[in-house]
């Protein structure tokens, strides 16, 4: 797995789980801002994305083992987790499976499980997402061909996915995407996500439509859910369903906001994740030197953690 750590070396550790498609290089506050917030932000490429090896057949619940392995390698005992879009279900998995290690969890513009009782899963969802998830259910070959073709175009032209989605963007999302710097960061993350192909994207789609491997109702750590009311990619009804399942979950629905507004709300969520009950890494920064960015490595270059064979 490729891992990137930014912010304050001795700050409160927070795992940020990227969207679908996405990568460790997705939008996040600049290092100096994280340092001022006292946040040590840990991002990694889910298997099959960016520089992380594929694990075919993975389930949403498997993210918990990935995060636990990274935390162990970095010698971090307790930490918070935040997931954005496709990272939302994976963040919930971490919260459900590692209650002794997760202090708080924030979930932004997430989808709900495919078998969510009483939820009209596709209602209000963009046509492109409906096509993708229905193909995951009924025609895996079509799904693989479609996402492989899109990934090939994205490698040649990182703007192509945003252009493809343009007709489905709400007005609030057009405002976010209209920011040149923001658009560049989003497209750079997409390009890194499919650096070696569409496998991570394909595996995410399949994982979302099969049983997640845990019940959101089993989560006992504090959870905050955020959603834009005008989200056309992950309908806000999904977050309402999750809020009804997770005991004590806080929910915030922002009027006049869409899917991509989640990148703007992240700094505030990091403040909530670290303001109470979150501890910094138990070991001094020097103890994790062997796998941190070292001399001669450009800032932001991922460190690759490999499991013992």
Protein Blocks (a to p, Z undefined) as FASTA:
>chain_A
ZZddehjfklccddddddddddfklccddfklmmmnopacdddddehiajbccdehiafk
lmmmmmmmmmmmnopabdcdddehjlmmmmmmmmmmmmmlmmbdcdehiacdfklghiaf
kgopafklmmmmmmmmmommlmmmmmmmmmmmmmmmmmlmmmmmmmmpcfklmmmmmpmk
lmmmmmmmmmmmmmnojklmmmmmmmmmmcehiafklpcbdcdddddfklckbcfklmmm
mmmmmghiacdddehiafklmmmmmmmmmmmmmmgopacdfbdfklmmmmgccehiaghi
acdddddZZ
